[in-house]
């Protein structure tokens, strides 16, 4: 059992060595893109909520 765990961990170490990690600049720029998209979706959903709430108030009186 212990030898299997050691083999697994050594294989994990080898595979992590093959990973191409993003640079700090790439990470920061993609983070800003994600935040901008989240903000746009939040504004859109908020606007839809306001419009639908007003429509429901008109329908229900």
C-alpha positions as YAML, in Angstrom:
chain: A
units: angstrom
residues:
- id: 1
  name: UNK
  ca: [0.00, 0.00, 0.00]
- id: 2
  name: UNK
  ca: [2.75, 2.46, 0.95]
- id: 3
  name: UNK
  ca: [4.71, 1.68, -2.23]
- id: 4
  name: UNK
  ca: [1.63, 2.42, -4.33]
- id: 5
  name: UNK
  ca: [1.22, 5.79, -2.64]
- id: 6
  name: UNK
  ca: [4.91, 6.59, -3.22]
- id: 7
  name: UNK
  ca: [4.59, 5.60, -6.89]
- id: 8
  name: UNK
  ca: [1.49, 7.73, -7.27]
- id: 9
  name: UNK
  ca: [3.13, 10.77, -5.68]
- id: 10
  name: UNK
  ca: [6.24, 10.42, -7.83]
- id: 11
  name: UNK
  ca: [4.06, 10.25, -10.96]
- id: 12
  name: UNK
  ca: [2.16, 13.34, -9.78]
- id: 13
  name: UNK
  ca: [5.46, 15.19, -9.36]
- id: 14
  name: UNK
  ca: [6.51, 14.19, -12.90]
- id: 15
  name: UNK
  ca: [3.19, 15.32, -14.38]
- id: 16
  name: UNK
  ca: [3.27, 18.64, -12.53]
- id: 17
  name: UNK
  ca: [6.67, 19.25, -14.05]
- id: 18
  name: UNK
  ca: [5.07, 19.05, -17.50]
- id: 19
  name: UNK
  ca: [2.45, 21.70, -16.73]
- id: 20
  name: UNK
  ca: [2.82, 25.08, -18.41]
- id: 21
  name: UNK
  ca: [1.92, 27.55, -15.70]
- id: 22
  name: UNK
  ca: [0.61, 31.00, -16.72]
- id: 23
  name: UNK
  ca: [2.71, 34.05, -16.02]
- id: 24
  name: UNK
  ca: [1.61, 36.63, -13.47]
- id: 25
  name: UNK
  ca: [0.68, 39.00, -16.30]
- id: 26
  name: UNK
  ca: [-1.51, 36.35, -17.97]
- id: 27
  name: UNK
  ca: [-3.19, 35.52, -14.68]
- id: 28
  name: UNK
  ca: [-3.95, 39.16, -13.89]
- id: 29
  name: UNK
  ca: [-5.30, 39.87, -17.37]
- id: 30
  name: UNK
  ca: [-7.56, 36.82, -17.44]
- id: 31
  name: UNK
  ca: [-8.78, 37.66, -13.94]
- id: 32
  name: UNK
  ca: [-9.82, 41.13, -15.14]
- id: 33
  name: UNK
  ca: [-11.65, 39.57, -18.10]
- id: 34
  name: UNK
  ca: [-13.53, 37.20, -15.79]
- id: 35
  name: UNK
  ca: [-14.46, 40.03, -13.42]
- id: 36
  name: UNK
  ca: [-15.70, 42.18, -16.32]
- id: 37
  name: UNK
  ca: [-17.86, 39.36, -17.67]
- id: 38
  name: UNK
  ca: [-19.29, 38.65, -14.20]
- id: 39
  name: UNK
  ca: [-20.08, 42.35, -13.79]
- id: 40
  name: UNK
  ca: [-21.82, 42.51, -17.18]
- id: 41
  name: UNK
  ca: [-23.91, 39.44, -16.41]
- id: 42
  name: UNK
  ca: [-24.82, 40.83, -12.97]
- id: 43
  name: UNK
  ca: [-25.96, 44.13, -14.50]
- id: 44
  name: UNK
  ca: [-27.96, 42.29, -17.17]
- id: 45
  name: UNK
  ca: [-29.68, 40.01, -14.65]
- id: 46
  name: UNK
  ca: [-30.36, 42.96, -12.34]
- id: 47
  name: UNK
  ca: [-31.96, 44.89, -15.19]
- id: 48
  name: UNK
  ca: [-34.08, 41.87, -16.12]
- id: 49
  name: UNK
  ca: [-35.19, 41.56, -12.50]
- id: 50
  name: UNK
  ca: [-36.22, 45.22, -12.31]
- id: 51
  name: UNK
  ca: [-38.14, 45.05, -15.59]
- id: 52
  name: UNK
  ca: [-39.92, 41.83, -14.69]
- id: 53
  name: UNK
  ca: [-40.80, 43.17, -11.23]
- id: 54
  name: UNK
  ca: [-42.37, 46.27, -12.81]
- id: 55
  name: UNK
  ca: [-44.31, 44.12, -15.29]
- id: 56
  name: UNK
  ca: [-45.62, 41.95, -12.45]
- id: 57
  name: UNK
  ca: [-46.67, 45.05, -10.48]
- id: 58
  name: UNK
  ca: [-48.59, 46.31, -13.53]
- id: 59
  name: UNK
  ca: [-50.29, 42.94, -14.02]
- id: 60
  name: UNK
  ca: [-51.15, 42.33, -10.38]
- id: 61
  name: UNK
  ca: [-51.97, 45.94, -9.58]
...
